[in-house]
Amino acid sequence: MVAKKAQQWLISNRTVRFGETDAAGVLHFHHLLRWCHEAWETSLEGYGVQMNEIFPINPINNQNTKIALPIIHCEADFKYPVYTGDSLLITIHPEQIDNSQFQVKTSFLIDSKNIGSGLLLHKSIDIYTRKTCNLPTEITNWIKASSIGFKG
């Protein structure tokens, strides 16, 4: 696998849609965490990891992985309101915590202004025994590559 420049697969853009806002016209809180998850999935794809290499499809007839990466902790901070039509620059910062855990910090900017952030903490578990196991190689390679030559 040949990785693209870090800037290309750690950064994404998103426009806030009307259906993502509440009755006050402001972003509904849960979308920020959803976007955190989508951003790291998009980053994995951009890096070259196939989704079926790290996400279990079916534990009975599974042809790809025996490991799940559940979120064991999450956070979201809102610094400014976000409205329909706002264009967001989303930057992720993956970090390995230990052999079985990693976190992805996500920054949200509008016109270079930090409007919010999120954090997802994942733990690697065996899908059959539910016991902690080592992170998949694809994830550790992605994390290592994310810290090479990127100032974000």
VMD Tcl script that draws the C-alpha trace (Angstrom):
set ca {
  {0.00 0.00 0.00}
  {1.30 3.44 -0.92}
  {0.05 6.20 1.34}
  {-0.91 9.59 -0.03}
  {0.46 12.78 1.48}
  {-0.75 13.06 5.06}
  {-2.53 16.33 4.40}
  {-4.81 14.60 1.89}
  {-6.05 11.78 4.09}
  {-6.20 13.54 7.46}
  {-8.29 16.48 6.27}
  {-11.81 16.55 4.83}
  {-14.55 19.09 4.12}
  {-18.23 19.08 4.91}
  {-21.17 21.43 4.42}
  {-23.78 21.53 7.16}
  {-27.19 20.46 5.85}
  {-30.62 21.72 6.97}
  {-31.56 18.28 8.35}
  {-28.54 18.38 10.66}
  {-29.81 21.43 12.56}
  {-32.37 21.74 15.34}
  {-35.43 24.02 15.63}
  {-33.13 26.94 16.48}
  {-31.26 26.43 13.20}
  {-28.06 25.32 14.97}
  {-26.22 22.04 14.45}
  {-27.82 19.26 16.50}
  {-25.16 18.02 18.93}
  {-24.98 14.35 17.92}
  {-23.88 15.15 14.38}
  {-20.48 16.33 15.60}
  {-19.68 12.85 16.96}
  {-21.04 11.21 13.81}
  {-18.77 13.42 11.72}
  {-15.81 12.45 13.93}
  {-16.46 8.81 13.08}
  {-17.03 9.49 9.39}
  {-13.82 11.53 9.22}
  {-11.62 8.72 10.52}
  {-13.33 6.20 8.23}
  {-12.74 8.53 5.28}
  {-9.12 8.93 6.37}
  {-8.61 5.16 6.45}
  {-10.02 4.86 2.94}
  {-7.81 7.73 1.76}
  {-4.78 6.03 3.27}
  {-5.66 2.84 1.40}
  {-7.28 0.62 4.05}
  {-10.29 -1.34 2.83}
  {-13.26 -1.10 5.21}
  {-13.76 -4.88 5.20}
  {-10.17 -5.26 6.49}
  {-11.01 -3.63 9.83}
  {-14.80 -3.64 10.29}
  {-16.45 -7.01 10.93}
  {-19.30 -7.77 8.56}
  {-20.89 -10.80 10.18}
  {-19.42 -12.82 13.08}
  {-20.88 -16.09 11.74}
  {-19.80 -15.83 8.10}
  {-16.94 -13.37 8.51}
  {-14.38 -13.31 5.74}
  {-12.40 -10.29 6.79}
  {-11.54 -9.72 10.44}
  {-11.92 -11.22 13.87}
  {-11.40 -7.87 15.59}
  {-13.86 -5.13 16.53}
  {-12.93 -1.56 17.47}
  {-15.74 -0.32 19.74}
  {-15.75 3.23 21.01}
  {-15.23 3.12 24.77}
  {-15.22 6.87 25.37}
  {-16.23 9.96 23.41}
  {-16.22 13.72 23.91}
  {-17.51 16.72 21.99}
  {-16.82 20.40 22.62}
  {-18.72 23.22 20.93}
  {-17.07 26.64 20.89}
  {-19.35 28.48 18.42}
  {-22.73 27.79 16.82}
  {-22.78 26.01 13.47}
  {-25.53 26.78 10.95}
  {-26.98 25.35 7.75}
  {-24.64 26.03 4.84}
  {-21.50 26.45 6.94}
  {-18.45 24.89 5.29}
  {-16.33 22.94 7.74}
  {-12.71 21.92 7.49}
  {-12.29 18.70 9.47}
  {-8.85 17.57 10.61}
  {-8.14 14.33 12.48}
  {-5.21 13.44 14.73}
  {-4.98 9.67 15.45}
  {-2.84 8.52 18.37}
  {-2.05 5.04 19.67}
  {-2.55 4.79 23.45}
  {-1.23 1.24 23.91}
  {-1.27 -2.08 21.99}
  {-5.05 -2.33 22.19}
  {-6.30 1.28 22.20}
  {-6.18 4.35 20.01}
  {-7.92 7.68 19.95}
  {-8.85 10.05 17.19}
  {-9.01 13.75 18.01}
  {-11.02 15.75 15.50}
  {-10.92 19.51 14.95}
  {-13.67 21.46 13.19}
  {-12.90 24.84 11.63}
  {-14.89 27.46 9.75}
  {-12.71 30.04 7.97}
  {-9.71 29.02 10.13}
  {-11.75 29.54 13.33}
  {-11.87 26.55 15.70}
  {-15.59 25.99 16.25}
  {-15.46 22.60 17.95}
  {-13.68 19.34 18.56}
  {-14.35 15.70 19.26}
  {-12.56 12.67 20.58}
  {-13.23 8.98 20.02}
  {-11.36 6.37 22.08}
  {-11.37 2.84 20.63}
  {-10.41 -0.50 22.15}
  {-9.50 -3.54 20.07}
  {-11.39 -6.71 21.02}
  {-11.76 -10.22 19.64}
  {-15.30 -10.43 18.21}
  {-15.85 -13.94 19.56}
  {-14.33 -13.81 23.06}
  {-14.85 -10.05 23.59}
  {-11.39 -9.94 25.20}
  {-8.88 -7.19 24.55}
  {-6.43 -7.89 21.74}
  {-3.76 -6.06 19.75}
  {-4.83 -3.42 17.28}
  {-4.97 -4.56 13.65}
  {-1.77 -3.89 11.69}
  {-3.71 -1.67 9.27}
  {-4.67 0.62 12.15}
  {-1.19 0.83 13.67}
  {0.32 1.54 10.23}
  {-2.28 4.27 9.61}
  {-1.55 5.85 13.00}
  {2.23 5.77 12.44}
  {1.88 7.25 8.96}
  {-0.41 10.00 10.25}
  {2.38 11.43 12.39}
  {5.04 11.48 9.63}
  {5.61 14.88 8.09}
  {2.27 16.35 9.12}
  {1.95 19.55 11.06}
  {-1.74 20.06 11.72}
}
mol new
graphics top color blue
foreach p $ca { graphics top sphere $p radius 0.5 }
foreach p [lrange $ca 0 end-1] q [lrange $ca 1 end] { graphics top cylinder $p $q radius 0.2 }
display resetview
